[in-house]
Every structure is written in structure tokens, then in C-alpha cells.
């Protein structure tokens, strides 16, 4: 989306595109960055050292894939610099998730976030300084817009949240080699995508490169893609990315939840029987889908529900189940 706006400006100024500083898509100039020291990589090494070669092989199915790096609440500058420099040395592109907005997750399993708007602005500025002129894909604030639509964010905080998101989009969009995607939930959450259009516009989607879908969820790729096309049409053909990290078996259905003694409202949180989804790729075969990415880190908990440790904590048993259940015939 940002590329077309930039091209229009150049044409309006009667400048040749070759002489105008166009945004060159980083996705087509190299692979996605794989963290050699990820929790999955460390766990695979430990299992191999213990002689548990079968477990090690399963966990490597995660460790060998490019997986997003999540940021918040620690000051992000040095870590962002370290990751983007490491990726630059290998000619690859890291996927980074900004997850620190005030009243994050509406105070639920992933509660937290910056103290106020000023603190959040400082945090985003530090994040952008850490990236600098290096390449990155940034997923901005999972759940933040959809939580406005489902009204879990108190009315008095809604305007400020939209303004903070718009400011964050603008700061990331100003970086020369960054693609930024504003999160838009998943098709099982806000079932009518038309409800997302106004808040996404107010959050600055026009300055972003598109939106992200299915982050940390389990909705099938086909369903998510169809939903994304409907939302894209309402947003002037905005591009989007899909989190396929754990959607290999789709979501846990009501009858499956009942069989495991799980309440329907908790079926999104560490559901059993799920599987790794399609590997990350920027070759999707769909001109509107920029990438399938593993944004949620497979093997890390959704929260203290259904037997899981705190949100974001590595959980070996769940990682093994995801890998073991993954189909080779997608």
C-alpha cells in the first residue's frame, strides 16, 4: 500500500521512478532470518545431548524455521539492533513483533504494556532506532485493533489506543527498509471484517504495508485467506500476511474441547491436538498475500490455561505435540 502512495507522489512531481526513493520490497531480496539461538534450537541441542534423538528431530522442525521475535516490555533498542545486524550479515530478513501497547491483552493472560502514551511513544522510538536502515518485517500490536471492536478495551482508552497505533505505524513506515503490518485479529474473532475497516483506517493502515491475520491463532489458511480478501477489498486492496505457525490441524472444535474438558471460551489457549502449519514463505501464489509467517513462536505457551505455563514461556511437551502432529501432505 505504501509503495503505491510513494509512486503516486513521484509521478505527481514528474520525477522518473528510477530517481525517486522507492520502497523496494525486502521480501524478494533474500530469505527470512532464522535465530540460531532460539528456545527451540537450545532445546533441540539439549535433547540430543541427552540422547533423546527422536525428540531433538521433532523440535528441529521448529528450530530450523524462521520464527518471529517478540518485543516488550524491555527497552527494545539494543535487541532490535542485534537481531537486524545478525540478519543483515546473512542477507536475510527478521520478523519482529511490537507488543507493548498500554492495557495489553485487556489485562488477560498476556497483560502488561507501557504505562502511558508517552512511555509507549518512547518505546516505539527506541525500537525504530534499533532497526535503523536495516531490513525487517514488523507486526504491530497483535490483538490491539480487534480488542477495540469487541469492546474489551474501556471506552476512555479507545481514542488514545488508535492514536498510539497511528503514531507507531508512521514511525515504522518512515524506516527505509521496513515493512509494517497492523494486526487485524482472525476470522473466528471478528466474524464480519467490515467491523474492522474504520478502526484500521483510524489506526493508520494507509501508511502501513498491510495487515496481519491469525496471529497466535489456529484458523486454517484457506479460511483466513478468504477473510483477508474480504477485508482487503474494503481497504483498497491492502496486502496482508498470515500466521500459519500452528494451524496445521485448524482450531479445536466444540466437540473436541468438550472431550478434553476444556471450556469453549478457552479453546484458543494451548488447545491439544494442534499441529505446525505451512512453513514460512514469501511465495504464496496470491498477489495480496505477502507471506505466510510463523509469528506465534511454536512451543511457547498461550498462558496459564489448559495446563500451560505463563504466556510466552517455552513448553517442550506442547512443542513436541505440534511437531508430531504436523502433516506432510498439506
C-alpha positions in Angstrom: 0.0 0.0 0.0 2.8 2.4 0.9 4.6 1.7 -2.3 1.6 2.8 -4.4 1.3 6.0 -2.5 5.0 6.7 -2.9 4.8 6.0 -6.6 1.9 8.4 -7.0 3.9 11.2 -5.3 6.8 10.6 -7.6 4.6 10.7 -10.7 2.8 13.8 -9.5 6.2 15.5 -9.1 7.1 14.4 -12.7 10.1 12.5 -11.5 11.3 9.3 -13.1 10.7 6.4 -10.7 14.4 5.4 -11.1 15.3 8.8 -9.5 12.7 8.6 -6.7 13.5 6.8 -3.5 11.0 3.9 -3.9 10.4 1.3 -1.3 12.0 -1.9 -2.6 10.3 -4.9 -1.1 12.8 -6.7 1.2 10.9 -10.0 0.9 12.1 -10.6 -2.6 15.8 -10.0 -1.9 16.6 -12.8 0.5 15.2 -15.3 2.9 13.7 -14.9 6.3 16.1 -14.9 9.3 16.4 -18.0 11.5 17.6 -17.4 15.0 20.4 -19.8 15.7 19.9 -19.4 19.5 16.1 -19.7 19.7 14.5 -21.6 22.6 13.7 -24.4 20.1 17.3 -24.5 18.9 18.6 -24.7 22.5 16.0 -27.4 23.4 16.9 -29.5 20.4 20.6 -29.4 21.3 19.8 -30.3 24.9 17.6 -33.3 23.9 20.3 -34.5 21.5 22.9 -34.2 24.3 20.6 -36.3 26.5 20.4 -39.0 23.8 16.8 -38.2 23.0 17.3 -38.0 19.3 13.7 -38.5 18.3 12.6 -35.5 20.4 15.5 -33.5 19.1 14.5 -34.2 15.5 10.9 -33.1 16.2 12.0 -29.9 17.8 14.3 -29.1 14.9 11.2 -28.9 12.8 10.6 -25.7 14.7 14.2 -24.6 15.3 15.1 -24.7 11.6 12.3 -22.3 10.5 12.3 -18.5 10.6 10.2 -17.6 13.6 9.2 -14.1 14.8 11.0 -12.3 17.7 8.6 -10.6 20.1 9.4 -7.4 21.9 8.1 -6.0 25.2 8.4 -4.7 27.9 12.2 -4.4 28.0 13.8 -1.5 26.2 14.0 -2.7 22.6 16.8 -0.7 21.0 19.8 -3.0 21.6 17.9 -6.2 20.9 16.4 -4.8 17.7 19.9 -3.7 16.6 21.5 -7.1 17.4 18.8 -9.1 15.6 18.7 -6.9 12.5 22.5 -6.8 12.3 22.7 -10.6 12.6 20.1 -10.9 9.8 22.0 -8.4 7.7 25.1 -10.4 7.9 23.3 -13.4 6.4 21.4 -11.3 3.8 18.1 -12.3 5.5 15.1 -10.5 6.9 13.9 -10.8 10.5 10.3 -10.8 11.6 9.7 -8.6 14.7 6.6 -8.2 16.8 5.9 -5.0 18.7 3.8 -6.0 21.7 3.8 -3.3 24.4 0.7 -1.1 24.0 -0.9 0.1 27.2 -3.6 -2.2 28.6 -2.2 -5.0 26.5 -4.5 -8.1 26.1 -7.1 -6.3 28.1 -5.4 -7.4 31.3 -5.7 -11.1 30.5 -3.1 -13.9 30.1 -0.6 -11.5 28.3 -1.4 -8.5 30.5 1.1 -5.7 30.6 2.2 -2.9 28.3 3.6 0.6 28.6 2.4 2.8 31.5 1.0 5.5 29.3 1.1 7.1 25.9 4.4 8.9 26.4 6.1 5.7 27.6 4.8 3.9 24.6 5.9 6.5 22.2 9.4 6.4 23.7 9.4 2.6 23.4 8.4 2.6 19.7 11.1 5.3 19.0 13.7 3.1 20.6 12.5 0.2 18.6 12.9 2.1 15.3 16.3 3.4 16.3 17.4 -0.2 16.9 16.3 -1.2 13.4 17.8 1.8 11.7 18.3 1.4 7.9 18.4 -2.4 8.1 15.6 -4.7 6.7 12.8 -6.0 8.9 9.2 -7.1 8.8 7.3 -5.6 11.8 4.0 -7.0 13.0 2.4 -4.2 15.1 0.5 -5.0 18.3 -1.3 -8.3 18.0 -5.0 -8.1 19.1 -4.9 -4.3 19.7 -7.4 -3.3 17.0 -9.7 -6.4 17.3 -10.0 -5.7 21.1 -11.4 -2.3 20.2 -14.0 -3.9 18.1 -15.0 -6.5 20.6 -15.1 -3.7 23.3 -12.9 -5.3 25.9 -10.9 -2.0 25.8 -12.7 0.6 28.0 -14.3 3.4 26.1 -12.0 6.0 27.8 -8.9 4.3 26.4 -10.1 3.7 22.8 -9.2 7.0 21.2 -5.7 7.0 22.8 -5.1 3.5 21.6 -5.9 4.4 18.0 -3.7 7.4 18.2 -0.8 5.4 19.6 -1.2 2.8 16.8 -1.3 5.5 14.1 1.9 7.1 15.5 3.6 3.7 15.7 2.7 2.9 12.1 4.1 6.2 11.0 7.4 5.7 12.8 8.0 2.3 11.4 6.8 3.3 7.9 9.4 6.1 7.9 12.2 3.5 8.0 13.5 2.8 4.5 13.7 -1.0 4.6 10.9 -2.0 6.9 7.5 -3.4 6.1 4.9 -2.9 8.8 1.7 -4.8 9.2 -1.1 -3.8 11.6 -2.7 -6.7 13.3 -6.4 -7.4 12.4 -7.3 -10.4 14.5 -8.6 -13.6 12.9 -11.8 -14.8 11.2 -13.2 -16.6 14.2 -13.0 -13.5 16.4 -14.4 -10.5 14.5 -16.5 -12.6 12.1 -17.6 -9.6 9.9 -14.5 -8.0 8.6 -16.4 -4.8 7.8 -16.3 -4.0 11.5 -12.5 -3.7 11.3 -12.4 -1.2 8.5 -13.0 2.0 10.4 -10.6 1.2 13.3 -7.9 0.1 11.0 -8.2 3.3 9.0 -8.1 5.3 12.2 -5.0 3.3 13.3 -3.1 4.3 10.1 -3.5 1.3 7.8 -2.9 3.6 4.8 0.6 4.3 5.9 1.3 0.6 6.6 2.2 -2.1 4.2 -0.9 -4.1 5.1 -2.5 -6.1 7.9 -1.7 -9.4 9.7 -4.2 -12.2 10.4 -4.4 -15.2 12.6 -1.5 -14.2 14.9 -1.3 -16.8 17.7 -4.4 -18.5 16.5 -5.3 -21.7 14.7 -7.6 -20.8 11.8 -7.0 -22.7 8.6 -5.0 -20.9 5.9 -7.8 -21.2 3.3 -10.4 -19.6 5.6 -8.0 -16.9 6.7 -7.1 -16.1 3.2 -10.7 -15.7 2.1 -11.4 -13.5 5.1 -8.3 -11.4 4.3 -9.5 -10.9 0.7 -12.9 -9.5 2.0 -11.1 -7.2 4.4 -8.6 -6.2 1.7 -11.4 -5.3 -0.7 -12.8 -2.9 1.9 -9.3 -1.4 2.4 -8.5 -0.5 -1.2 -6.7 -3.9 -1.9 -4.4 -3.7 1.1 -1.9 -6.6 1.2 -1.8 -9.0 4.2 0.3 -11.7 5.9 -1.0 -14.9 7.7 0.4 -16.6 10.7 0.5 -20.3 9.8 2.6 -21.4 12.8 0.1 -23.7 14.5 -2.8 -24.0 12.1 -2.0 -27.4 10.6 -5.0 -29.1 12.2 -7.1 -26.0 12.4 -8.7 -24.8 15.7 -10.1 -27.0 18.4 -13.8 -27.5 17.7 -16.5 -27.5 20.4 -16.9 -31.3 20.5 -13.1 -31.7 20.8 -13.0 -29.1 23.6 -15.8 -30.9 25.5 -13.9 -34.3 25.1 -10.8 -32.7 26.7 -12.9 -31.0 29.4 -12.0 -27.6 28.0 -14.4 -24.7 28.2 -15.3 -23.3 24.8 -14.1 -19.9 25.7 -10.7 -21.3 26.5 -10.4 -23.4 23.3 -8.0 -20.9 21.8 -5.5 -21.2 24.6 -3.0 -24.1 24.4 -5.5 -26.4 22.7 -4.4 -30.1 22.5 -4.1 -31.9 19.2 -2.9 -28.9 17.1 -0.1 -29.1 14.6 2.5 -26.9 12.9 1.2 -25.2 9.8 2.6 -24.3 6.4 6.3 -23.3 6.6 7.1 -19.6 6.4 7.4 -18.4 2.8 7.1 -15.2 0.8 5.9 -17.2 -2.2 2.2 -17.6 -1.5 0.8 -17.7 -5.1 -1.6 -14.9 -4.1 -0.7 -11.3 -5.1 -2.4 -9.9 -2.0 -0.8 -12.3 0.5 2.8 -11.1 1.0 3.8 -14.0 3.2 2.9 -17.0 5.4 4.9 -16.5 8.6 5.4 -18.2 11.9 4.5 -15.2 14.1 3.5 -17.0 17.2 6.5 -19.0 18.3 5.5 -22.7 18.2 6.2 -24.3 21.5 5.7 -21.2 23.6 2.6 -21.1 25.9 -0.5 -19.0 25.3 -0.9 -18.6 29.0 -1.7 -20.4 32.3 -4.6 -22.3 30.8 -5.1 -25.9 29.7 -2.0 -27.0 31.6 0.3 -24.3 30.1 3.0 -22.2 31.8 2.8 -18.4 31.7 2.4 -16.8 28.3 5.5 -16.8 26.2 7.2 -19.5 28.3 8.8 -22.4 26.4 6.8 -25.6 26.8 8.6 -28.7 25.5 5.6 -31.0 25.6 3.4 -28.7 23.5 6.2 -28.1 21.1 6.7 -31.9 20.6 3.0 -32.4 20.1 2.8 -29.6 17.4 5.7 -31.1 15.5 4.5 -34.7 15.9 1.0 -33.8 14.7 2.2 -31.9 11.6 1.1 -33.3 8.4 3.5 -33.6 5.4 0.6 -33.6 2.9 -0.8 -30.0 3.1 
